[in-house]
Amino acid sequence: MTDWIDIGTLADIPQRGARTVRIAGQKEIAVFRTGDDHVFALVNECPHKKGPLSQGIVHGHSVACPLHNWNIALKTGEAQGNDEGCTPTVAVKQEGGRILIARPASLKAAA
């Protein structure tokens, strides 16, 4: 059973933008809102040079890393095109107007 963390509302994230959240002891997570109001969550690091994906440009269901313009699929975290690598994804859902992300496994045992 997944344990969910409420991180705010859809309105808290600008369309085609992101916000970041940090859960104690975990890497920073970037939560993205697309132009069609889908929400995705990834570890906030490009697989190439660890660029902050939350500062990239969201286009469609991808984000361009601000450092070297690598395009990362928001659904899978995979680098697109000829690029190789993958950014870990975080389960996310919208429920009752709220955005929830899955609690990382390492924190479930401590909760």
CNS distance restraints for C-alpha pairs under 8 A (distance, minus, plus):
assign (resid   2 and name CA) (resid 102 and name CA) 6.41 0.50 0.50
assign (resid   2 and name CA) (resid 103 and name CA) 7.35 0.50 0.50
assign (resid   3 and name CA) (resid 102 and name CA) 5.86 0.50 0.50
assign (resid   3 and name CA) (resid 103 and name CA) 5.48 0.50 0.50
assign (resid   3 and name CA) (resid 108 and name CA) 7.37 0.50 0.50
assign (resid   4 and name CA) (resid 100 and name CA) 5.77 0.50 0.50
assign (resid   4 and name CA) (resid 101 and name CA) 5.48 0.50 0.50
assign (resid   4 and name CA) (resid 102 and name CA) 4.58 0.50 0.50
assign (resid   4 and name CA) (resid 103 and name CA) 5.52 0.50 0.50
assign (resid   5 and name CA) (resid 100 and name CA) 5.23 0.50 0.50
assign (resid   5 and name CA) (resid 101 and name CA) 5.30 0.50 0.50
assign (resid   5 and name CA) (resid 102 and name CA) 6.21 0.50 0.50
assign (resid   5 and name CA) (resid 103 and name CA) 6.14 0.50 0.50
assign (resid   6 and name CA) (resid  98 and name CA) 6.83 0.50 0.50
assign (resid   6 and name CA) (resid  99 and name CA) 5.94 0.50 0.50
assign (resid   6 and name CA) (resid 100 and name CA) 4.47 0.50 0.50
assign (resid   6 and name CA) (resid 101 and name CA) 6.71 0.50 0.50
assign (resid   7 and name CA) (resid  21 and name CA) 7.77 0.50 0.50
assign (resid   7 and name CA) (resid  98 and name CA) 7.51 0.50 0.50
assign (resid   7 and name CA) (resid  99 and name CA) 5.82 0.50 0.50
assign (resid   7 and name CA) (resid 100 and name CA) 5.87 0.50 0.50
assign (resid   7 and name CA) (resid 101 and name CA) 7.24 0.50 0.50
assign (resid   8 and name CA) (resid  12 and name CA) 6.41 0.50 0.50
assign (resid   8 and name CA) (resid  98 and name CA) 5.64 0.50 0.50
assign (resid   8 and name CA) (resid  99 and name CA) 5.55 0.50 0.50
assign (resid   8 and name CA) (resid 100 and name CA) 7.62 0.50 0.50
assign (resid   9 and name CA) (resid  13 and name CA) 7.58 0.50 0.50
assign (resid   9 and name CA) (resid  97 and name CA) 6.02 0.50 0.50
assign (resid   9 and name CA) (resid  98 and name CA) 4.52 0.50 0.50
assign (resid   9 and name CA) (resid  99 and name CA) 5.52 0.50 0.50
assign (resid  10 and name CA) (resid  33 and name CA) 7.70 0.50 0.50
assign (resid  10 and name CA) (resid  37 and name CA) 7.88 0.50 0.50
assign (resid  10 and name CA) (resid  97 and name CA) 6.90 0.50 0.50
assign (resid  10 and name CA) (resid  98 and name CA) 6.61 0.50 0.50
assign (resid  10 and name CA) (resid  99 and name CA) 6.47 0.50 0.50
assign (resid  13 and name CA) (resid  17 and name CA) 6.41 0.50 0.50
assign (resid  13 and name CA) (resid  18 and name CA) 5.82 0.50 0.50
assign (resid  13 and name CA) (resid  19 and name CA) 6.14 0.50 0.50
assign (resid  13 and name CA) (resid  32 and name CA) 7.27 0.50 0.50
assign (resid  13 and name CA) (resid  33 and name CA) 6.29 0.50 0.50
assign (resid  14 and name CA) (resid  18 and name CA) 6.71 0.50 0.50
assign (resid  14 and name CA) (resid  33 and name CA) 6.72 0.50 0.50
assign (resid  15 and name CA) (resid  33 and name CA) 5.44 0.50 0.50
assign (resid  15 and name CA) (resid  34 and name CA) 5.67 0.50 0.50
assign (resid  15 and name CA) (resid  35 and name CA) 5.28 0.50 0.50
assign (resid  15 and name CA) (resid  36 and name CA) 7.97 0.50 0.50
assign (resid  15 and name CA) (resid  37 and name CA) 6.89 0.50 0.50
assign (resid  16 and name CA) (resid  32 and name CA) 7.24 0.50 0.50
assign (resid  16 and name CA) (resid  33 and name CA) 5.50 0.50 0.50
assign (resid  16 and name CA) (resid  34 and name CA) 4.57 0.50 0.50
assign (resid  16 and name CA) (resid  35 and name CA) 5.16 0.50 0.50
assign (resid  16 and name CA) (resid  57 and name CA) 7.39 0.50 0.50
assign (resid  16 and name CA) (resid  58 and name CA) 5.06 0.50 0.50
assign (resid  16 and name CA) (resid  59 and name CA) 6.85 0.50 0.50
assign (resid  17 and name CA) (resid  32 and name CA) 5.82 0.50 0.50
assign (resid  17 and name CA) (resid  33 and name CA) 5.70 0.50 0.50
assign (resid  17 and name CA) (resid  34 and name CA) 7.00 0.50 0.50
assign (resid  17 and name CA) (resid  54 and name CA) 7.58 0.50 0.50
assign (resid  17 and name CA) (resid  57 and name CA) 7.29 0.50 0.50
assign (resid  17 and name CA) (resid  58 and name CA) 6.22 0.50 0.50
assign (resid  18 and name CA) (resid  30 and name CA) 6.33 0.50 0.50
assign (resid  18 and name CA) (resid  31 and name CA) 5.36 0.50 0.50
assign (resid  18 and name CA) (resid  32 and name CA) 4.31 0.50 0.50
assign (resid  18 and name CA) (resid  33 and name CA) 6.21 0.50 0.50
assign (resid  18 and name CA) (resid  54 and name CA) 5.41 0.50 0.50
assign (resid  18 and name CA) (resid  55 and name CA) 7.55 0.50 0.50
assign (resid  19 and name CA) (resid  30 and name CA) 5.80 0.50 0.50
assign (resid  19 and name CA) (resid  31 and name CA) 5.47 0.50 0.50
assign (resid  19 and name CA) (resid  32 and name CA) 6.79 0.50 0.50
assign (resid  19 and name CA) (resid  54 and name CA) 6.50 0.50 0.50
assign (resid  20 and name CA) (resid  28 and name CA) 6.61 0.50 0.50
assign (resid  20 and name CA) (resid  29 and name CA) 5.50 0.50 0.50
assign (resid  20 and name CA) (resid  30 and name CA) 4.47 0.50 0.50
assign (resid  20 and name CA) (resid  31 and name CA) 6.00 0.50 0.50
assign (resid  20 and name CA) (resid  44 and name CA) 7.70 0.50 0.50
assign (resid  20 and name CA) (resid  54 and name CA) 6.88 0.50 0.50
assign (resid  21 and name CA) (resid  28 and name CA) 5.91 0.50 0.50
assign (resid  21 and name CA) (resid  29 and name CA) 5.31 0.50 0.50
assign (resid  21 and name CA) (resid  30 and name CA) 6.60 0.50 0.50
assign (resid  21 and name CA) (resid  31 and name CA) 7.66 0.50 0.50
assign (resid  22 and name CA) (resid  26 and name CA) 6.66 0.50 0.50
assign (resid  22 and name CA) (resid  27 and name CA) 6.61 0.50 0.50
assign (resid  22 and name CA) (resid  28 and name CA) 4.69 0.50 0.50
assign (resid  22 and name CA) (resid  29 and name CA) 6.10 0.50 0.50
assign (resid  23 and name CA) (resid  27 and name CA) 7.45 0.50 0.50
assign (resid  23 and name CA) (resid  28 and name CA) 7.27 0.50 0.50
assign (resid  26 and name CA) (resid 104 and name CA) 7.86 0.50 0.50
assign (resid  27 and name CA) (resid  43 and name CA) 6.62 0.50 0.50
assign (resid  27 and name CA) (resid  44 and name CA) 7.54 0.50 0.50
assign (resid  28 and name CA) (resid  43 and name CA) 6.08 0.50 0.50
assign (resid  28 and name CA) (resid  44 and name CA) 5.63 0.50 0.50
assign (resid  29 and name CA) (resid  41 and name CA) 6.63 0.50 0.50
assign (resid  29 and name CA) (resid  42 and name CA) 5.71 0.50 0.50
assign (resid  29 and name CA) (resid  43 and name CA) 4.52 0.50 0.50
assign (resid  29 and name CA) (resid  44 and name CA) 5.06 0.50 0.50
assign (resid  29 and name CA) (resid  90 and name CA) 7.92 0.50 0.50
assign (resid  30 and name CA) (resid  41 and name CA) 5.59 0.50 0.50
assign (resid  30 and name CA) (resid  42 and name CA) 5.41 0.50 0.50
assign (resid  30 and name CA) (resid  43 and name CA) 6.00 0.50 0.50
assign (resid  30 and name CA) (resid  44 and name CA) 4.96 0.50 0.50
assign (resid  30 and name CA) (resid  53 and name CA) 7.09 0.50 0.50
assign (resid  30 and name CA) (resid  54 and name CA) 5.42 0.50 0.50
assign (resid  31 and name CA) (resid  39 and name CA) 6.94 0.50 0.50
assign (resid  31 and name CA) (resid  40 and name CA) 5.74 0.50 0.50
assign (resid  31 and name CA) (resid  41 and name CA) 4.36 0.50 0.50
assign (resid  31 and name CA) (resid  42 and name CA) 6.66 0.50 0.50
assign (resid  31 and name CA) (resid  54 and name CA) 7.57 0.50 0.50
assign (resid  32 and name CA) (resid  39 and name CA) 5.51 0.50 0.50
assign (resid  32 and name CA) (resid  40 and name CA) 5.20 0.50 0.50
assign (resid  32 and name CA) (resid  41 and name CA) 6.13 0.50 0.50
assign (resid  32 and name CA) (resid  54 and name CA) 7.54 0.50 0.50
assign (resid  32 and name CA) (resid  58 and name CA) 7.92 0.50 0.50
assign (resid  32 and name CA) (resid  74 and name CA) 7.94 0.50 0.50
assign (resid  33 and name CA) (resid  37 and name CA) 5.65 0.50 0.50
assign (resid  33 and name CA) (resid  38 and name CA) 5.70 0.50 0.50
assign (resid  33 and name CA) (resid  39 and name CA) 4.70 0.50 0.50
assign (resid  33 and name CA) (resid  40 and name CA) 6.76 0.50 0.50
assign (resid  34 and name CA) (resid  38 and name CA) 5.37 0.50 0.50
assign (resid  34 and name CA) (resid  39 and name CA) 6.55 0.50 0.50
assign (resid  34 and name CA) (resid  58 and name CA) 6.80 0.50 0.50
assign (resid  34 and name CA) (resid  59 and name CA) 7.39 0.50 0.50
assign (resid  34 and name CA) (resid  60 and name CA) 6.54 0.50 0.50
assign (resid  34 and name CA) (resid  61 and name CA) 6.42 0.50 0.50
assign (resid  35 and name CA) (resid  59 and name CA) 7.85 0.50 0.50
assign (resid  35 and name CA) (resid  60 and name CA) 6.95 0.50 0.50
assign (resid  39 and name CA) (resid  92 and name CA) 7.13 0.50 0.50
assign (resid  39 and name CA) (resid  93 and name CA) 7.35 0.50 0.50
assign (resid  39 and name CA) (resid  94 and name CA) 7.84 0.50 0.50
assign (resid  40 and name CA) (resid  74 and name CA) 5.98 0.50 0.50
assign (resid  40 and name CA) (resid  75 and name CA) 6.45 0.50 0.50
assign (resid  40 and name CA) (resid  90 and name CA) 7.74 0.50 0.50
assign (resid  40 and name CA) (resid  91 and name CA) 7.72 0.50 0.50
assign (resid  40 and name CA) (resid  92 and name CA) 6.21 0.50 0.50
assign (resid  41 and name CA) (resid  74 and name CA) 7.31 0.50 0.50
assign (resid  41 and name CA) (resid  89 and name CA) 5.93 0.50 0.50
assign (resid  41 and name CA) (resid  90 and name CA) 5.13 0.50 0.50
assign (resid  41 and name CA) (resid  91 and name CA) 6.73 0.50 0.50
assign (resid  41 and name CA) (resid  92 and name CA) 6.27 0.50 0.50
assign (resid  41 and name CA) (resid 101 and name CA) 7.64 0.50 0.50
assign (resid  42 and name CA) (resid  74 and name CA) 7.26 0.50 0.50
assign (resid  42 and name CA) (resid  77 and name CA) 6.78 0.50 0.50
assign (resid  42 and name CA) (resid  87 and name CA) 6.67 0.50 0.50
assign (resid  42 and name CA) (resid  88 and name CA) 5.83 0.50 0.50
assign (resid  42 and name CA) (resid  89 and name CA) 4.30 0.50 0.50
assign (resid  42 and name CA) (resid  90 and name CA) 5.45 0.50 0.50
assign (resid  43 and name CA) (resid  87 and name CA) 6.38 0.50 0.50
assign (resid  43 and name CA) (resid  88 and name CA) 5.64 0.50 0.50
assign (resid  43 and name CA) (resid  89 and name CA) 6.30 0.50 0.50
assign (resid  43 and name CA) (resid  90 and name CA) 7.21 0.50 0.50
assign (resid  44 and name CA) (resid  51 and name CA) 7.77 0.50 0.50
assign (resid  44 and name CA) (resid  52 and name CA) 5.42 0.50 0.50
assign (resid  44 and name CA) (resid  53 and name CA) 5.31 0.50 0.50
assign (resid  44 and name CA) (resid  54 and name CA) 6.22 0.50 0.50
assign (resid  45 and name CA) (resid  49 and name CA) 7.88 0.50 0.50
assign (resid  45 and name CA) (resid  50 and name CA) 4.45 0.50 0.50
assign (resid  45 and name CA) (resid  51 and name CA) 5.32 0.50 0.50
assign (resid  45 and name CA) (resid  52 and name CA) 5.16 0.50 0.50
assign (resid  45 and name CA) (resid  53 and name CA) 5.75 0.50 0.50
assign (resid  45 and name CA) (resid  87 and name CA) 6.75 0.50 0.50
assign (resid  46 and name CA) (resid  50 and name CA) 4.50 0.50 0.50
assign (resid  46 and name CA) (resid  51 and name CA) 5.00 0.50 0.50
assign (resid  46 and name CA) (resid  52 and name CA) 6.56 0.50 0.50
assign (resid  46 and name CA) (resid  53 and name CA) 6.04 0.50 0.50
assign (resid  46 and name CA) (resid  65 and name CA) 6.48 0.50 0.50
assign (resid  46 and name CA) (resid  70 and name CA) 7.87 0.50 0.50
assign (resid  46 and name CA) (resid  72 and name CA) 7.81 0.50 0.50
assign (resid  46 and name CA) (resid  86 and name CA) 7.89 0.50 0.50
assign (resid  46 and name CA) (resid  87 and name CA) 6.26 0.50 0.50
assign (resid  47 and name CA) (resid  79 and name CA) 7.70 0.50 0.50
assign (resid  47 and name CA) (resid  85 and name CA) 5.39 0.50 0.50
assign (resid  47 and name CA) (resid  86 and name CA) 5.64 0.50 0.50
assign (resid  47 and name CA) (resid  87 and name CA) 5.55 0.50 0.50
assign (resid  48 and name CA) (resid  70 and name CA) 7.83 0.50 0.50
assign (resid  48 and name CA) (resid  85 and name CA) 6.97 0.50 0.50
assign (resid  49 and name CA) (resid  67 and name CA) 7.88 0.50 0.50
assign (resid  51 and name CA) (resid  65 and name CA) 6.34 0.50 0.50
assign (resid  51 and name CA) (resid  66 and name CA) 6.69 0.50 0.50
assign (resid  51 and name CA) (resid  67 and name CA) 5.82 0.50 0.50
assign (resid  52 and name CA) (resid  56 and name CA) 7.27 0.50 0.50
assign (resid  52 and name CA) (resid  65 and name CA) 7.03 0.50 0.50
assign (resid  52 and name CA) (resid  66 and name CA) 7.13 0.50 0.50
assign (resid  53 and name CA) (resid  63 and name CA) 7.03 0.50 0.50
assign (resid  53 and name CA) (resid  64 and name CA) 7.28 0.50 0.50
assign (resid  53 and name CA) (resid  65 and name CA) 5.29 0.50 0.50
assign (resid  53 and name CA) (resid  66 and name CA) 6.86 0.50 0.50
assign (resid  55 and name CA) (resid  65 and name CA) 7.46 0.50 0.50
assign (resid  55 and name CA) (resid  66 and name CA) 6.23 0.50 0.50
assign (resid  56 and name CA) (resid  63 and name CA) 5.95 0.50 0.50
assign (resid  56 and name CA) (resid  64 and name CA) 5.15 0.50 0.50
assign (resid  56 and name CA) (resid  65 and name CA) 4.91 0.50 0.50
assign (resid  56 and name CA) (resid  66 and name CA) 4.72 0.50 0.50
assign (resid  57 and name CA) (resid  63 and name CA) 5.45 0.50 0.50
assign (resid  57 and name CA) (resid  64 and name CA) 5.26 0.50 0.50
assign (resid  57 and name CA) (resid  65 and name CA) 7.29 0.50 0.50
assign (resid  57 and name CA) (resid  66 and name CA) 7.39 0.50 0.50
assign (resid  58 and name CA) (resid  62 and name CA) 5.79 0.50 0.50
assign (resid  58 and name CA) (resid  63 and name CA) 4.32 0.50 0.50
assign (resid  58 and name CA) (resid  64 and name CA) 6.53 0.50 0.50
assign (resid  59 and name CA) (resid  63 and name CA) 6.05 0.50 0.50
assign (resid  59 and name CA) (resid  64 and name CA) 7.79 0.50 0.50
assign (resid  61 and name CA) (resid  73 and name CA) 6.28 0.50 0.50
assign (resid  61 and name CA) (resid  74 and name CA) 5.63 0.50 0.50
assign (resid  61 and name CA) (resid  75 and name CA) 7.28 0.50 0.50
assign (resid  62 and name CA) (resid  71 and name CA) 6.28 0.50 0.50
assign (resid  62 and name CA) (resid  72 and name CA) 5.39 0.50 0.50
assign (resid  62 and name CA) (resid  73 and name CA) 4.47 0.50 0.50
assign (resid  62 and name CA) (resid  74 and name CA) 5.11 0.50 0.50
assign (resid  63 and name CA) (resid  71 and name CA) 5.58 0.50 0.50
assign (resid  63 and name CA) (resid  72 and name CA) 5.34 0.50 0.50
assign (resid  63 and name CA) (resid  73 and name CA) 6.70 0.50 0.50
assign (resid  63 and name CA) (resid  74 and name CA) 6.78 0.50 0.50
assign (resid  64 and name CA) (resid  69 and name CA) 5.03 0.50 0.50
assign (resid  64 and name CA) (resid  70 and name CA) 5.39 0.50 0.50
assign (resid  64 and name CA) (resid  71 and name CA) 4.43 0.50 0.50
assign (resid  64 and name CA) (resid  72 and name CA) 6.33 0.50 0.50
assign (resid  65 and name CA) (resid  69 and name CA) 4.74 0.50 0.50
assign (resid  65 and name CA) (resid  70 and name CA) 5.18 0.50 0.50
assign (resid  65 and name CA) (resid  71 and name CA) 6.39 0.50 0.50
assign (resid  65 and name CA) (resid  72 and name CA) 7.47 0.50 0.50
assign (resid  70 and name CA) (resid  79 and name CA) 6.77 0.50 0.50
assign (resid  70 and name CA) (resid  80 and name CA) 7.48 0.50 0.50
assign (resid  70 and name CA) (resid  83 and name CA) 7.17 0.50 0.50
assign (resid  71 and name CA) (resid  79 and name CA) 5.75 0.50 0.50
assign (resid  71 and name CA) (resid  80 and name CA) 5.56 0.50 0.50
assign (resid  71 and name CA) (resid  81 and name CA) 7.75 0.50 0.50
assign (resid  72 and name CA) (resid  77 and name CA) 5.74 0.50 0.50
assign (resid  72 and name CA) (resid  78 and name CA) 5.53 0.50 0.50
assign (resid  72 and name CA) (resid  79 and name CA) 4.49 0.50 0.50
assign (resid  72 and name CA) (resid  80 and name CA) 5.94 0.50 0.50
assign (resid  72 and name CA) (resid  86 and name CA) 7.93 0.50 0.50
assign (resid  72 and name CA) (resid  87 and name CA) 7.90 0.50 0.50
assign (resid  73 and name CA) (resid  77 and name CA) 5.09 0.50 0.50
assign (resid  73 and name CA) (resid  78 and name CA) 5.42 0.50 0.50
assign (resid  73 and name CA) (resid  79 and name CA) 6.42 0.50 0.50
assign (resid  73 and name CA) (resid  80 and name CA) 6.79 0.50 0.50
assign (resid  74 and name CA) (resid  78 and name CA) 7.86 0.50 0.50
assign (resid  74 and name CA) (resid  89 and name CA) 7.99 0.50 0.50
assign (resid  75 and name CA) (resid  89 and name CA) 7.49 0.50 0.50
assign (resid  76 and name CA) (resid  86 and name CA) 7.91 0.50 0.50
assign (resid  76 and name CA) (resid  87 and name CA) 7.97 0.50 0.50
assign (resid  76 and name CA) (resid  88 and name CA) 7.93 0.50 0.50
assign (resid  76 and name CA) (resid  89 and name CA) 6.51 0.50 0.50
assign (resid  77 and name CA) (resid  86 and name CA) 5.27 0.50 0.50
assign (resid  77 and name CA) (resid  87 and name CA) 4.59 0.50 0.50
assign (resid  77 and name CA) (resid  88 and name CA) 5.93 0.50 0.50
assign (resid  77 and name CA) (resid  89 and name CA) 5.83 0.50 0.50
assign (resid  78 and name CA) (resid  84 and name CA) 7.72 0.50 0.50
assign (resid  78 and name CA) (resid  85 and name CA) 6.20 0.50 0.50
assign (resid  78 and name CA) (resid  86 and name CA) 4.30 0.50 0.50
assign (resid  78 and name CA) (resid  87 and name CA) 6.28 0.50 0.50
assign (resid  79 and name CA) (resid  83 and name CA) 5.61 0.50 0.50
assign (resid  79 and name CA) (resid  84 and name CA) 5.72 0.50 0.50
assign (resid  79 and name CA) (resid  85 and name CA) 5.60 0.50 0.50
assign (resid  79 and name CA) (resid  86 and name CA) 5.80 0.50 0.50
assign (resid  79 and name CA) (resid  87 and name CA) 7.87 0.50 0.50
assign (resid  80 and name CA) (resid  84 and name CA) 7.50 0.50 0.50
assign (resid  90 and name CA) (resid 101 and name CA) 6.83 0.50 0.50
assign (resid  90 and name CA) (resid 102 and name CA) 6.53 0.50 0.50
assign (resid  91 and name CA) (resid 101 and name CA) 5.71 0.50 0.50
assign (resid  91 and name CA) (resid 102 and name CA) 5.27 0.50 0.50
assign (resid  92 and name CA) (resid  99 and name CA) 7.15 0.50 0.50
assign (resid  92 and name CA) (resid 100 and name CA) 5.61 0.50 0.50
assign (resid  92 and name CA) (resid 101 and name CA) 4.34 0.50 0.50
assign (resid  92 and name CA) (resid 102 and name CA) 6.25 0.50 0.50
assign (resid  93 and name CA) (resid  99 and name CA) 5.91 0.50 0.50
assign (resid  93 and name CA) (resid 100 and name CA) 5.37 0.50 0.50
assign (resid  93 and name CA) (resid 101 and name CA) 6.56 0.50 0.50
assign (resid  94 and name CA) (resid  98 and name CA) 5.52 0.50 0.50
assign (resid  94 and name CA) (resid  99 and name CA) 4.64 0.50 0.50
assign (resid  94 and name CA) (resid 100 and name CA) 6.18 0.50 0.50
assign (resid  95 and name CA) (resid  99 and name CA) 6.51 0.50 0.50
assign (resid  95 and name CA) (resid 100 and name CA) 7.40 0.50 0.50
assign (resid 103 and name CA) (resid 107 and name CA) 6.76 0.50 0.50
assign (resid 103 and name CA) (resid 108 and name CA) 6.83 0.50 0.50
assign (resid 104 and name CA) (resid 108 and name CA) 6.82 0.50 0.50
assign (resid 105 and name CA) (resid 109 and name CA) 7.42 0.50 0.50
assign (resid 106 and name CA) (resid 110 and name CA) 7.59 0.50 0.50
assign (resid 107 and name CA) (resid 111 and name CA) 6.24 0.50 0.50
